[in-house]
């Protein structure tokens, strides 16, 4: 899971001539890959005593190492090619971006893995990804004066209804209030990252998203380290090889690879389109949960899930309509 898909951040160089079709493919792969992070966490929980904080710490460390490798490779390529560099982001602004993103990541990932452990993969992912855009819309309205509009308000009401159906109508064996609370906390961390990115981007400033993400992972790892140490950094297991491979998978596929593909694709495709494509994450997570992990989806879970996903689609549609209105207003008469 993403930081799972904050609103389109300033992007790194994505290479000349990246087509819309390839960008969409990158986003689809990123969404599906993010949907597997919780599944890998569920499998780790089954074969070891690792906790969500420790799992979040190792994901951050692994992602940091792999992203630093990608940055080194990019610098080597830039040294052998003519690359046009954008102006460097001011140091104070970059510090705010890295620290804010890192702390948000620590909250988001740790709470998400705790939600998966408490209430299962499908419900945790759907609530996190459903509540996130709603919190973003409300936060943008309160902090930056962005208009919510009728469609946005309808989406917020739909998301709240979806959460209510999940909590009140779900089977206690599959939907646990504490797990829902963790998922909403994860959504709050996700929303904070997105709102910070949007706020810093209001003046059109650019940032190297790959570098920012790498150092944000470093900050997140440092934030989580004391709590993870108290929880127990090294898992006890009778299947050490399986745990190691699962941890490597979490660091490589739904972290380093997915973020790189997301940033490349989100630089080309409209933000509203990105939001809808990222619905592949909770969908793929739900499919994996039912098909491979044996989780049950009750009627209330399905209804609540559909309401949450419909809310996200509604918000994306409202954003696309607002962007279209702005372009028409800015067009010369």
N, C-alpha and C positions, 0 to 999 in steps of 0.2 A: 504494500500500500504506500500511497503517496503521502510523500508529503501530501500524498496523493494529490495531485493536480491542483496546486494553487492557481488562481487566475493567472493567465499568461504572463510570466515574468519577462523582464528584459532578457533577451536570448543571447547566447553565444553565437559565434560564427557558425553557420550551419552548412557552409559550403555553397559555392556559387551554383545557381540554377536548380535548387532543390524544388521539385515539382509539388503541386498540391496533392497529386495522387500518392506520391511517395510519403509526403508528410502525413496524410491520412493513415497510410499503412503503419508508419512509425507510431502514431497515436493508438491505433488498434492494438499493436503488439504491447505497448506500454500499459494500456488498460488491462489487458489479459494478464500480463506479468504481475502487475500490482495485485490482482485478484488472487494470486497464488501465495502471497506472503503470509496471509493468515492461515492458509492450509498447511504450509511448512511449519508455522508456529504450533498448530494443533498436533502435528506429528511429533515435534520436539517434546511437547508436554507429555505425550503418551509414553515416551521411552526414556525420559529423564526427569529430574526434579528441578530443572531450571525455571526461574520465575520470569515474569514479563519485563522487569527492569533489567535483568541480566541479558535477556534476549535482545532488548532494545539497545543495550550497550554494545553487544557484539555486532549487531547490524550496523550501527553507526561506525564502529571501528573498521569493519570490513568494507563498508561503502567508502569510507575515507581513503583507505589504502588503494582501492581500485580506481577511484576518481582522481587521486593524485597521479596514478600511473597514466590515466587518460590525458591529464594535463601535461605531463612530461612528454608523451607521444605527440601531442598537439604542438608543443613548443619546438620539438625536433622537426616536425613538418614545416612549421612556420619559418624555421631557420634556413630551409632549403627552397622556399618559395617566396614569391612576392606577395605579402599579405598586408592589406590595408587595415590598420588598427584604429579602433575608435578611441576617443578621448577617455583617459582613466577617470574612474569615479572618484570624487573627493574622499579623502581618508575618513573624515568624520561620518559621512553618509554611508560609506562602505562598512564602517564599524557597527553602525546602527543596524544595517541590513544583516550582517553576519550574526551578530549577537541575538537580534530579534528572531531571525530564522532558526538559529540553533536552539534557543530556548523553546520556541514553538514546536520544533521537531522533537525535542525531548519529551514534552507533554503529549504531543500527538501520538508518537510511536509507542511510548510506554503505556498510555491509557488504552490504545487500540489493542495491544497484545494482552493487556489485562482483561479487556472486554471479551476477546476471543477465548481466553481461559475460563472466564466466568459464565458466559452465555452462549458460546459456540460461534463458529466462523460466520455462518450465514447472517444471523441477526446482528452480530457486532459490526460486520462490514456494511450492511444495509443502513443501519442507524447512523453510523459515522458518516457515510457518504451521502445520506439523505439529509441529515441535520446540518452538515457543513455548509452547503450553499445557502440554506435558510439563515444561518447565523451570519454568513458573509453579507447577505442582502440587508439584514437588519443592522449590522455593524457599519456598513457603508452609508446607510441612511442616517445613523446617529452621529457618526464621526466625520463624514465627508459631505453630508447633505445630498447624497445621491437619491434620486426619486425612486420610490418603490413601485408606485403605480398600481392600477387595479389588478393586473395579471400577477404582479409580484406579491400583492397582499393575498390573492387567492392561493398562490403557491405556498406561502407561509402557513395559511390556515390548513391546507391539505397536508403539509408536512407534520404539523402538530396533531392532526387527526390520525395520521399514520402511526406516529409515536404512541398515541393513546391506545390505538387498536392493538399494537404490539404488546404494550405493557399490561393492559387490562384484559385483553382477550386471549393472550398467548398461554400456552401450557407452561406451568411453573417449571417443568423439567427442561424446557428448551428456551424459555424467555425469563430471565431473572432480572429484577429491578436493579441490582448492583451492577450487573453487566451492562444494562442500558445506560446507567449513570456514567460508567467508564467510557462507553461509546460516545456519549454526548460531550464528555470532557475531551476526548480525542478530537471530536468535531470542532470544539472551541479552539484547540491548538492549531488545527488545520485552518480555521477561519482567521485566526490571528496572523498566521504567516501570509495568507492571501491579502488581508487588509493592509499589512505593512508593505507588501510588494506594491499594491495599488497606490498607497499613499506616497511612497517614494518615487513612483513613476508618474505622478501628476504633472511634473514639470518637464516630462519628456526625457528625463535622464536615463542613461543606459548603464547596464551592469553586465559583467561577465557571469552569466548564470551558472556555468559549470564550476568556475572557481569559487563563486559564492556558496554553492551547494556543498562543495568539498569542505570548506572551512566551517560551514554551518554544522556539518556532521561532526567536526572536531569539537565545536562548542557543545553540541548535544551530548557527545560521549563524556565530556568533562562534567556536564550537569548531572548525568545519570550515574556516573561512576560511584560516588559515595553511597547512594541508595542501593545500587547493584551490588556493591561490596558487602553491604549489610545483609542483602538477600542471599548472596552466595554467587560469586562470579563463575566459578567452575562447576558445571553440572555433575551430579553423580548418576551414573548410568551403567547398565550392563551392555549397552550397544554404543560404545564410543565412536566407532566409525560412522554409524548412521547419523548420530548427532552432529558430528563434524561436517559431513556432507550436507546436511540440512542447513547448518549455519552458513556454510560457504554458498549454498544456493541462495539463501535469503540476501546475503551481501552482494552477490553477483547479478542475479537476474531481476528480482523486483526492486533492487536498489540502484546499483551503478548503471546497468544496462537500461532499465526502464526510465530512469531520470534523464539519461543522455538522449534517448529516443523522444521522450516527452518534450524536452526543451527544443530539440530540432524541429519537431512537428508543430509545436505551439507557436513557433516564430512565424509560421506561414499561414496557418489556419485560423479563422476567426475564433475569438474566445467562446462565443456561444456554442459554436460547433464542437469545440474542444470539450465543453462541459457535458454535452450529450454523449460524445464518444466515450468519455470516461465512465459512463454508466456501465460499460463493459466490466468494470472492476467488481461492483457488487453482484452483477449477473454471473460472472465467471466464478466468483467466490461461492455463491449459492449453489451453482451446479456442482462444484467440487465437493461442497459440504454434504450434499445429498447423495451424490453418486459414489464418492470415494470414502467419505468419513462417516457415513451412516447417520447423519443428522436428520431429524424429522421436521418437516414444514407443515404446521397446522394451518387450518383455514384462516385463522386470525393472523398468522405470520405472513401468509401470502397476501391478504388484503392490506395489511400494514405496509408490506414491502411495495406493493403496487402504488399505494398512495404516496409514499416517500419518493419513488422514482418519478411519478407523474409530477410531483412538486418540482423536482430538479429540471425536468423537461419544460415545465411552465416558466421557471426562472430563466432558462436558456432562451426560450422563445421571446420573453419580454426583453431580454438584453439585446437580442438580434433586432427586434423592432425598434428599440431605442437608438441603437447604432445607426440603423437605416434612416431614422428621422433626423439624426444629427448630420448625416452626410447630405441629406436633401436640404437642410437648413443652411449648410455651409456652401452648397453649390452656387455658383454665380447665376444670377437671373438671366 
